[in-house]
Amino acid sequence: MKQDSLHIMGVGDFVMAGDTYTAPADNAYSARMFSKSGHYPHLEEPEPFIATLERFLLHRRA
């Protein structure tokens, strides 16, 4: 079973190594790096975070 997934992280996230992360080659996988965030992009960049999440939820494959 394939399922769309979205990986969201901040470039400055020292916990999840956001500055060195490489996405897997999978067409059901998408990633968004937030350049002004650390571990909490939903708090540090709320508007682009919400826009990214809405775009993913509204446009994923059925």
C-alpha positions as CSV (number, residue, x, y, z in Angstrom):
1,M,0.0,0.0,0.0
2,K,1.4,3.4,-1.0
3,Q,0.5,6.4,1.1
4,D,1.4,10.0,0.4
5,S,3.6,11.4,3.1
6,L,4.9,14.9,3.9
7,H,8.0,15.5,5.9
8,I,8.2,19.0,7.3
9,M,11.3,20.3,9.1
10,G,13.4,23.4,9.8
11,V,16.9,23.8,8.3
12,G,18.2,24.7,11.8
13,D,16.7,21.6,13.5
14,F,19.6,20.1,15.4
15,V,17.4,17.3,16.7
16,M,16.3,15.9,13.3
17,A,19.4,17.0,11.3
18,G,17.4,19.3,9.0
19,D,20.5,20.7,7.4
20,T,21.7,17.3,6.2
21,Y,18.5,15.5,5.4
22,T,18.1,13.8,1.9
23,A,14.6,12.7,0.8
24,P,14.1,9.2,-0.4
25,A,13.3,8.6,-4.1
26,D,9.6,7.9,-3.8
27,N,6.9,9.7,-5.7
28,A,4.5,9.4,-2.8
29,Y,6.9,11.3,-0.6
30,S,7.3,15.0,-0.4
31,A,9.4,17.2,1.9
32,R,9.4,20.9,2.8
33,M,12.4,22.6,4.5
34,F,11.7,25.8,6.3
35,S,14.7,28.1,6.1
36,K,14.0,30.3,9.1
37,S,13.0,27.5,11.5
38,G,14.6,25.0,13.9
39,H,12.6,22.1,15.5
40,Y,9.3,24.0,15.5
41,P,8.4,25.4,12.0
42,H,4.7,25.4,13.0
43,L,5.6,28.1,15.6
44,E,8.5,29.8,13.9
45,E,6.9,30.1,10.4
46,P,3.2,29.5,11.0
47,E,1.8,31.0,7.8
48,P,4.0,29.0,5.3
49,F,3.6,25.9,7.5
50,I,-0.2,26.1,7.3
51,A,-0.1,26.8,3.6
52,T,2.2,23.8,3.0
53,L,0.0,21.5,5.1
54,E,-3.2,22.7,3.4
55,R,-1.7,22.2,-0.1
56,F,-0.6,18.7,0.8
57,L,-4.0,17.7,2.3
58,L,-6.1,19.2,-0.5
59,H,-4.0,18.0,-3.5
60,R,-2.8,14.5,-2.5
61,R,-3.7,11.5,-4.6
62,A,-7.0,9.8,-4.0
